[in-house]
Amino acid sequence: MTKEYYQKKWLNFYTSNEYMQNKVNIVFNNWELNKESFLKSPEVTNKGIKFSKDFGYSYFCEFSVEIIIMIFCTMLKPNMKIGLGFDIETPEQIRKNVLNLFAQQGVQVYVFEKNSPCSETNLRDLLKIDRKLNGGIYFDYDRIEESWYIKFLDVEGVLVPIKIQQKLVDSLSEFNLSLGNYLNLNNSINVSYDKVFENSFSKHKLFNFLQVDDFFSNLKIEYAIQNEIFEKKFNTVTKLLNLNTTNSKVMMLNHNISLLKSKFKSNDERSDLLVLVNKKNQLKIYNKVSGKLIEIENDLIAFLYIDFMIGYWRNAKIDNKLVVLPLNAKKYVINLLESYSINYAYENQIYNERDVLFSYNQGLFSTGVNDGFNYDNLKFLFYYIYMTNEYKIKGDFINYKTNQLLNVYNLHLYDQIKISFDKIFLKKMDLIFSVGQKFTKTQEIVKIIKHNYESYGYFYLYTIILSDDSRVIYFYDIDDAKMIINVEFMNNMNKMKVQNKIKFEELKNKATDAVKFAKKF
């Protein structure tokens, strides 16, 4: 197709939108420079179809969205019924156009009320509840990545297979979108958000997988939630479950975490659990362990949860599915999975959601029950509360899990180092390492895994595996402009603790020296 062909299509679509016409003309005034980025399609990922910030077919705008929806309509059989959900940030014009387009194509649409706090989970739950629907589409804005996704769901609320998503975007730039008059064609049916939410978060539905008829919690839970929508949902569910909670949001807004921690002293029976949720829905958890408030880091949350859920997974015969790990997952999580013969993969590998058991990343967690790439966090949080409650009933059993089990699976010493680093030096890191190279006096590089993968504000460069099974992971914090180095030193059980610590310090110094060297040349 010619430059003029694409230019005409876009200008005709935005004939009454001067702002968008100007954006189109800027691209075509320097076509050879902009051609590749303009014509590229959105990316198919584990979380759905991801749009980029490059203006063109991969950009989240009315034109690209409508083409994808029209391609989707060509795949539908007659008289199909579709559930729709829109993130509250979805532009109103896109929402209107999508509803009108489906009406024009004769597709019956069931949509949550406008301005309802509908999440991806709510649409998935609707599809599980209402069996007359043939699938669903959720328009999602990821606040961590600051990226838009379109998520196509099957009749059971699971992301459609990768090959179908790929088919939706492969011919995007070649599809001929006929411009129709969509005015007043909307014939959608409104769905009650409250009814779907309360149904799916009832005791019976929420804990059905765990075969719990009645859930009674004796936990004392404190929470500080900065996302208002998440907070309202959390409060609704805690009332449904009759949980004992205290809102400490004011204290957290004043950054008085030390005062919160003081409440968890051994002589204070006030709380068993502290839950923090930021504006981007990322979760941070503190458990009371041996009378002290302990932050349960991301990997440890996953470790405890996997260990707790393994029995349920085996009973349901779904333990043959994958656990998908972040690229910087700690080795003790991998050791646990291998001990249970659970298959695992990493986030930069593409999988159909039906093949995924559980995944987590940067304070976001799926439930391990279904919908393996759905990071809503709300359901996961209540499963975690259930787990903590079970451990408390057994008498501070979470103390045993965090200490005794880690002693079995945690064979490494860990540290994380952050160094200010301009991204212009990133390519120079490629010149520093090679297989067979001495990393320290006693360790050499046996494998270099190059990632070149961006995820949740981080750009992952390498995982370097050393001859004694130690690992060094380099990744870049894009917003803070810092190189982050995760150093995992394999403890030698035949050596004294002080000798291991000396070698650990040597490994950290060498890992840091490599970054400093890249900044100099």
C-alpha positions in Angstrom: 0.0 0.0 0.0 1.2 3.5 -0.7 1.7 6.4 1.6 -1.2 8.2 0.1 -3.5 5.2 0.8 -2.8 5.3 4.5 -2.9 9.1 4.7 -6.3 9.2 3.0 -7.8 6.6 5.3 -6.7 8.4 8.5 -7.7 11.9 7.3 -11.1 10.7 6.2 -11.7 9.1 9.5 -10.8 12.2 11.4 -12.3 14.6 9.0 -13.9 16.7 11.8 -11.1 16.4 14.3 -8.5 19.1 13.6 -6.1 17.9 16.4 -5.9 14.4 15.1 -5.6 15.6 11.5 -2.5 17.6 12.5 -1.0 14.5 14.2 -1.6 12.5 11.0 0.0 15.1 8.8 3.1 15.4 11.0 3.6 11.7 10.5 3.2 11.8 6.7 5.3 14.9 6.3 8.3 12.8 7.3 7.0 9.4 6.1 10.2 7.5 5.6 11.3 8.3 9.2 7.9 7.5 10.7 6.7 4.7 8.4 7.8 1.7 10.5 6.5 2.9 13.8 3.2 4.1 12.2 2.4 0.8 10.5 3.4 -1.5 13.3 0.6 -3.4 15.0 -0.2 -3.5 18.7 1.7 -6.2 20.6 0.2 -9.5 21.6 1.2 -10.2 25.2 0.3 -12.5 28.1 -2.0 -9.8 29.4 -3.8 -9.1 26.1 -3.3 -6.8 23.1 -1.0 -3.9 24.2 -0.9 -0.5 22.6 2.2 1.6 22.3 2.9 5.4 22.6 3.9 5.6 18.9 1.2 7.3 16.9 -0.3 5.0 14.3 -1.9 1.6 14.2 -0.4 0.6 17.5 -1.7 3.7 19.2 -4.8 3.6 21.4 -7.2 5.8 19.5 -10.7 5.6 17.9 -9.4 4.5 14.5 -7.1 1.6 15.6 -9.7 0.4 18.2 -12.5 0.4 15.7 -10.5 -1.6 13.2 -9.7 -4.3 15.8 -13.4 -4.5 16.8 -14.5 -4.8 13.2 -12.0 -7.6 12.6 -13.4 -9.2 15.7 -16.9 -8.9 14.3 -15.9 -10.7 11.1 -15.1 -13.7 13.3 -18.4 -13.8 15.1 -21.4 -16.1 14.3 -24.9 -14.5 13.9 -26.8 -13.5 17.1 -23.8 -13.4 19.3 -24.0 -11.8 22.8 -20.9 -10.0 24.1 -20.0 -8.6 27.6 -18.2 -5.3 27.7 -16.2 -3.6 30.4 -14.3 -0.3 30.3 -11.7 1.0 32.6 -12.9 4.3 34.1 -10.1 6.1 32.2 -11.5 5.0 28.8 -12.1 8.0 26.6 -15.9 8.6 26.2 -15.7 8.8 22.4 -14.1 5.4 22.2 -16.7 3.9 24.5 -19.5 5.4 22.4 -18.0 4.3 19.1 -17.5 0.7 20.3 -21.1 0.4 21.5 -22.5 1.9 18.3 -20.2 -0.2 16.1 -21.5 -3.4 17.7 -25.1 -2.2 17.3 -24.4 -1.6 13.6 -23.1 -5.2 13.3 -26.1 -6.6 15.1 -24.2 -7.8 18.1 -26.1 -7.7 21.4 -23.9 -6.1 24.0 -24.1 -6.4 27.8 -22.2 -3.5 29.4 -21.6 -2.3 33.0 -23.2 1.0 33.8 -21.3 4.1 32.8 -18.9 5.3 35.4 -19.1 2.1 37.5 -15.8 1.0 38.9 -15.8 -2.0 36.6 -12.5 -4.0 36.6 -11.3 -6.8 34.4 -12.2 -9.2 37.3 -15.8 -8.0 37.2 -16.2 -8.7 33.5 -14.6 -12.1 33.9 -17.0 -12.9 36.8 -20.0 -11.8 34.7 -19.0 -14.3 32.0 -18.7 -17.0 34.6 -22.1 -16.1 36.0 -24.1 -15.3 32.8 -23.8 -18.3 30.5 -25.8 -16.7 27.7 -22.9 -14.5 26.8 -20.5 -15.8 24.1 -17.4 -13.9 25.3 -16.3 -10.4 26.4 -13.9 -7.5 25.8 -12.3 -5.4 28.5 -10.6 -2.1 27.8 -7.9 -1.8 30.4 -5.5 1.0 31.3 -2.4 -0.3 33.1 -1.4 2.5 35.5 2.0 1.1 36.2 3.1 0.8 32.6 0.9 3.7 31.5 -0.3 1.6 28.6 -3.7 0.6 27.2 -4.7 -3.0 26.6 -7.7 -4.7 24.9 -8.5 -8.0 26.5 -10.6 -10.5 24.5 -12.2 -13.1 26.8 -13.8 -16.4 25.9 -17.2 -17.7 27.2 -15.6 -18.7 30.6 -13.9 -15.3 31.1 -10.4 -16.5 30.1 -8.2 -14.6 27.6 -8.6 -16.1 24.2 -5.7 -18.1 22.7 -2.6 -16.2 21.6 -3.2 -17.2 17.9 -6.6 -15.6 17.9 -5.3 -12.3 19.4 -2.5 -12.4 16.8 -5.1 -12.8 14.1 -6.9 -9.6 15.3 -3.8 -7.5 14.9 -1.9 -9.1 12.0 -3.8 -7.4 9.2 -4.6 -4.2 11.0 -3.1 -1.7 8.6 -4.6 -3.5 5.6 -8.2 -3.7 6.9 -10.6 -1.4 5.1 -12.7 0.3 7.7 -15.9 1.5 6.1 -17.1 4.7 7.7 -20.7 4.5 8.8 -23.1 6.7 10.7 -23.2 5.3 14.2 -25.6 7.9 15.6 -28.2 6.5 18.0 -27.5 2.9 17.1 -26.6 1.9 20.7 -28.9 -0.9 21.8 -26.8 -2.3 24.7 -28.2 -3.8 27.9 -26.9 -2.4 31.1 -25.5 -4.8 33.7 -25.6 -4.1 37.4 -22.1 -3.8 38.7 -23.2 -4.2 42.3 -25.0 -7.4 41.7 -22.1 -9.0 39.9 -19.6 -7.8 42.4 -21.5 -9.0 45.5 -22.3 -12.3 43.9 -18.7 -13.1 43.0 -17.4 -12.0 46.4 -19.9 -13.8 48.5 -18.4 -16.4 50.9 -19.7 -19.3 48.8 -18.3 -18.0 45.5 -15.0 -16.5 46.8 -13.9 -19.6 48.8 -15.6 -22.3 46.7 -12.3 -23.5 45.3 -10.9 -23.9 48.9 -14.0 -26.0 49.7 -14.9 -23.6 52.6 -18.6 -23.5 53.5 -18.2 -20.8 56.1 -15.2 -18.5 56.6 -14.8 -17.1 60.1 -11.7 -15.0 60.7 -10.2 -14.1 64.1 -7.6 -11.9 62.4 -7.1 -8.3 63.3 -6.3 -6.5 60.1 -5.1 -2.9 59.5 -5.0 -1.4 56.1 -4.1 1.8 54.2 -5.3 1.9 50.7 -4.6 4.9 48.5 -6.7 3.8 45.5 -10.2 4.9 46.3 -11.9 2.4 44.0 -9.9 -0.5 45.4 -10.6 0.8 49.0 -14.4 0.9 48.4 -14.3 -2.7 47.0 -12.2 -3.9 49.9 -14.5 -2.3 52.5 -17.5 -3.9 50.8 -16.0 -7.4 50.9 -14.7 -7.1 54.5 -18.3 -6.3 55.5 -19.6 -9.3 53.5 -17.1 -11.5 55.2 -17.5 -9.8 58.6 -13.7 -9.2 59.0 -12.2 -7.2 61.8 -10.4 -4.3 60.1 -9.0 -0.9 61.0 -8.4 1.9 58.5 -4.9 3.4 59.0 -4.9 5.5 55.8 -4.4 8.8 57.6 -1.3 7.5 59.3 0.1 6.3 56.0 -0.6 9.5 54.2 1.6 11.2 56.8 4.3 8.6 56.0 4.2 7.4 59.6 5.1 3.8 59.0 7.2 3.7 62.1 4.1 4.3 64.3 2.3 1.6 62.5 5.2 -0.8 63.1 5.2 0.0 66.8 1.7 -1.4 67.0 3.0 -4.8 66.2 5.3 -5.2 69.3 5.0 -8.6 71.1 2.9 -7.1 73.9 0.4 -5.6 71.4 -2.4 -7.8 70.3 -3.9 -5.1 68.1 -3.2 -6.5 64.6 -2.0 -9.6 62.8 -1.8 -8.2 59.4 -1.0 -4.8 57.7 -2.1 -4.3 54.1 -0.9 -1.4 52.0 -2.2 -0.7 48.5 -0.9 2.3 46.5 -2.7 4.3 43.8 -1.6 1.8 41.1 -3.1 -1.1 43.1 0.3 -2.6 44.0 0.2 -4.6 47.2 2.5 -4.6 50.1 1.9 -6.9 53.1 3.3 -7.0 56.6 2.6 -10.1 58.8 3.0 -10.4 62.5 5.7 -13.0 62.9 7.0 -13.9 66.4 5.4 -10.7 67.7 7.1 -8.4 65.2 5.9 -6.6 62.1 7.7 -8.2 59.1 7.4 -7.0 55.5 6.7 -10.0 53.3 8.5 -9.1 50.1 7.0 -10.0 46.7 8.9 -13.3 46.3 8.1 -14.4 49.8 4.4 -13.6 49.4 4.5 -15.9 46.3 6.6 -18.5 48.2 4.1 -18.7 51.1 1.1 -18.7 48.8 2.4 -21.4 46.5 3.2 -23.6 49.4 -0.2 -23.1 50.9 -2.1 -23.6 47.6 -0.3 -26.7 46.4 -2.7 -29.1 48.1 -5.7 -27.5 46.5 -4.0 -27.4 43.1 -3.3 -31.1 43.3 -6.9 -32.0 44.5 -8.3 -30.0 41.5 -5.7 -31.7 39.2 -4.5 -28.4 37.8 -0.9 -28.6 39.2 0.3 -29.5 35.7 -0.1 -25.9 34.7 2.7 -23.2 34.7 3.6 -20.7 37.3 4.9 -17.6 35.5 7.7 -15.7 37.3 9.1 -12.2 37.0 12.6 -12.1 35.5 14.1 -11.2 38.8 12.3 -13.9 40.9 14.5 -15.2 43.7 16.0 -18.6 43.6 14.1 -19.9 46.7 10.8 -19.6 44.8 12.3 -21.7 41.9 13.6 -24.2 44.4 10.2 -24.6 46.0 8.5 -25.1 42.6 11.0 -27.7 41.6 10.5 -29.6 44.9 6.8 -29.8 44.1 7.4 -30.6 40.4 5.5 -27.5 39.3 6.5 -26.3 35.9 7.5 -22.6 35.6 8.3 -20.1 33.0 9.2 -16.4 32.9 7.2 -13.3 32.0 8.9 -12.7 28.7 7.6 -16.0 27.3 4.2 -16.0 25.7 1.6 -18.5 26.9 -2.1 -19.1 26.6 -3.8 -18.1 29.9 -5.5 -21.5 30.2 -2.0 -23.0 30.6 -1.1 -20.7 33.5 -1.7 -21.6 37.2 -0.4 -18.5 39.0 1.7 -15.5 38.2 3.0 -12.4 40.0 5.0 -9.3 39.4 5.8 -6.0 41.2 3.2 -6.2 43.9 0.6 -7.7 41.6 -0.8 -11.2 42.0 -3.2 -13.6 40.3 -5.3 -15.8 42.5 -3.9 -19.2 41.6 -7.5 -20.3 41.2 -8.3 -19.2 37.7 -7.4 -16.4 35.3 -3.7 -16.8 35.6 -2.8 -13.4 34.1 -5.4 -11.3 35.9 -3.6 -9.1 38.4 -6.7 -7.5 40.0 -5.2 -8.1 43.5 -8.5 -7.9 45.3 -9.4 -11.6 45.2 -5.8 -12.5 45.9 -5.7 -10.4 49.0 -8.7 -12.2 50.5 -7.1 -15.6 49.7 -4.0 -14.4 51.4 -6.1 -13.3 54.4 -7.7 -16.7 54.5 -4.2 -18.3 54.4 -3.0 -16.1 57.3 -6.1 -16.9 59.3 -5.5 -20.7 58.8 -1.9 -20.3 60.0 -3.0 -18.3 63.0 -5.4 -21.0 64.0 -2.5 -23.5 63.9 -0.6 -21.3 66.4 1.7 -18.7 64.6 2.3 -21.2 61.8 3.3 -18.4 59.5 6.4 -18.0 61.7 7.3 -21.6 60.9 6.7 -21.1 57.2 8.7 -17.9 56.9 11.6 -19.3 58.9 11.8 -23.1 58.8 10.8 -23.5 55.2 13.1 -20.8 53.9 16.0 -22.5 55.7 15.3 -25.5 53.5 14.8 -23.7 50.2 16.8 -20.6 50.6 20.4 -21.6 49.8 21.5 -18.2 48.7 22.5 -14.9 50.3 20.7 -12.0 48.7 21.3 -8.3 48.2 20.1 -5.5 45.9 22.3 -2.6 44.8 21.1 0.5 43.1 23.4 2.8 41.1 22.5 6.1 39.3 22.9 5.3 35.6 22.0 7.2 32.4 20.2 5.0 29.9 22.7 6.1 27.2 25.2 3.7 28.7 22.9 0.7 28.5 24.4 -0.6 25.3 27.9 -0.5 26.7 26.8 -3.2 29.2 26.8 -5.6 26.2 30.6 -5.2 25.9 31.5 -6.2 29.5 30.5 -9.9 30.0 31.3 -13.1 28.1 30.9 -16.8 28.9 34.0 -18.3 30.4 35.1 -14.9 31.8 36.3 -14.8 35.4 33.7 -12.8 37.5 35.6 -13.2 40.8 38.7 -15.1 41.7 36.8 -18.3 42.3 33.7 -17.8 40.0 33.4 -17.7 36.3 30.5 -17.0 34.0 28.9 -20.2 32.7 25.8 -18.6 31.1 24.5 -15.2 30.1 20.7 -14.9 29.5 20.0 -11.7 27.5 16.5 -10.4 28.2 16.1 -7.0 26.5 12.6 -6.9 28.0 10.6 -4.1 29.5 8.0 -4.7 32.2 6.3 -2.6 34.8 8.8 0.3 34.6 11.9 -1.9 34.5 14.1 -2.8 31.5 15.7 -6.2 32.1 19.2 -6.7 30.6 20.8 -10.0 31.8 20.8 -12.8 34.2 24.4 -14.0 34.7 24.8 -17.5 36.0 28.2 -18.3 37.7 30.0 -21.6 38.1 28.9 -22.1 41.7 25.2 -21.5 40.9 25.3 -17.9 42.1 23.4 -15.4 40.0 23.6 -11.7 39.1 20.6 -10.0 37.6 20.9 -6.6 35.9 17.8 -4.5 35.3 17.2 -0.8 34.8 14.6 1.4 36.6 13.4 3.7 33.8 11.7 6.3 36.0 14.5 6.6 38.6 17.3 6.2 36.1 19.1 3.6 38.2 20.7 0.3 37.4 19.5 -2.3 39.8 21.7 -5.4 40.6 20.2 -8.4 42.3 23.1 -10.5 43.7 22.4 -14.1 44.8 25.3 -15.8 46.3 25.3 -19.6 46.6 26.1 -20.5 50.2 28.9 -23.1 50.5 27.7 -25.3 53.4 31.3 -26.7 53.8 32.7 -23.3 54.6 32.3 -21.1 57.7 29.7 -18.4 57.7 32.3 -15.6 57.7 34.0 -17.1 54.7 30.8 -17.1 52.7 30.1 -13.5 53.7 33.6 -12.4 52.5 33.0 -14.1 49.1 29.5 -12.6 49.0 31.0 -9.1 49.5 33.5 -9.8 46.7 30.7 -10.8 44.4 28.7 -7.7 45.1 31.8 -5.5 44.5 32.5 -7.1 41.2 28.9 -6.8 40.1 29.0 -3.1 41.0 32.4 -2.5 39.3 30.9 -3.7 36.0 28.3 -1.0 36.1 30.8 1.7 37.0 33.1 0.6 34.2 30.2 0.9 31.7 29.8 4.5 32.8 33.4 5.4 32.1 34.1 4.1 28.6 
